[in-house]
Amino acid sequence: MARDHRLTGLWVAVSVLFGLFIGAVAALLKWSDSHAVAAALLTGGTACGGAITLALVVINTLRRGTP
């Protein structure tokens, strides 16, 4: 049976938006805790990258399925 991967692009877009939201919240929390803006941006970027990486790993794992 052929696998249908037409929605993979949609899930990647959703995971990127999820990562951006997580990064923005992390940066806002860091900045509101009286830290410098540069430190808040680094924290937000790291959180965004980590969330996107985790989401893409989950997507790839679910795409493979069972043989």
N, C-alpha and C positions, 0 to 999 in steps of 0.2 A: 504494500500500500504506500503510495507516495505521500510525503509529508507536505503540509500546506503552511508556508511561512509568510503569507501575505501580511499578517499583522505584526511582524517583527519590527518593522520601522515605526509603527505606532507605539509599541511598547518601549522602544529605545527613546522616542521623543518624550513619553511620559516619565521615564526614568531620569532623563536630563532635567525636566522641569522639577521633579522631586528633589534631585540633587541641588538645583539652584535654590529651592525653597529651604532645604536643610542648611545650606551654606549661608543664606541670608539671615536665618534665625540665629545660627551660631555666631555670626559676625555681630549682629545686633546685641546679643547677650554679652559678648566679650566687650563691646564698646560701652554698653551701659554699666559695666562693672568698673568704669573709670580707667580703662586701658587705652593706649594710643590707637589711633586709627589704623596704623600700619599693622599692628599686632592683631587687630580685629579682622582686617582683610586677609591676613595669612591664616588665621583660624577658620574663617569662612571658606576660603579657597580649599583648605585641607579637608574640611567637612564635606564640601561639594564634591571634590574628587573622590573621596572615600565612598560617599553614597552612590555616585554614578558607577564606580567600579563594582561595588557590591551588587547593584541592580543588574548590571550587564552580565555578571557571573551567574546570577539567578536566571536571567533570560536564556543564556546559552545552555545552562543545565536543563531547564525545562524544555527547550527546543529539541534536545537530543532524545529525550524520552526513553522508552525501553526498546531494545532492538527487536 
